[in-house]
Amino acid sequence: MGLTTVTAKQLEVQRIVDVLSRGVAQHRLRPGTRLIEAQIVDTLQANRNHVQVALQRLAMQRIVTIEPNRGAIIAQPSAREAREVFAARRAIERAIVESISAQTLHEQRERIAQHMANERQATTSSDRRLIVRELSEFHLLLAQLSGNAVMAEILDNLMVRSSLIVALYQRNDVPACASNEHQQILDALSAGDQALAVQVLMAHLDELENQLALDEPTAPEVNLREALAGL
């Protein structure tokens, strides 16, 4: 019974972590947003203790900052941290792409085709959150295709932190990730040319970083209940 109780608690904490992380990744929860425990408990129908544990876990992942007398807020990465996150992404995503074979792409071709169709449909819409979600999912899909669960877990955290960075520093309101570059990476991998795939990926990440204005911005106000609704 004890094991069942612990497992249920872990699953519930993870649910809260996942919802808040999605809120960040989809730019619903922007940097500097105060995470009021009572509102999270009410909106997610969650236990306050579970919410507290989830916030502590997110703080360890540098997605949330817990400050004395202020509580938890969505992290506001500095310009230096932004550069470091992109440096880490280059290292991890290079290793991920180098781990993907042409055979893997062939075996997973239906899954990949479905994602790319979703991505193309999203980029023709005016739904910024949908665009951001689908373009980010491509990078996570590559991590899953690599078969390395540890690299996938690391990249998942880096992608959420990247969402914070984009929300703070992107120069315009157009998502920087480009679907055609994603297709070029897939084409190179399908041809067995991992070196070309890495080259396109590095240029892609360079462009993403170059579209950031790395100065110190001011965070806008966010309605927490509205941001979490439906996640």
Beta strands, then each sheet from edge to edge (+ up, - down):
strand 1: 34-35
strand 2: 64-67
strand 3: 71-74
sheet 1: 1+ 3- 2+
end
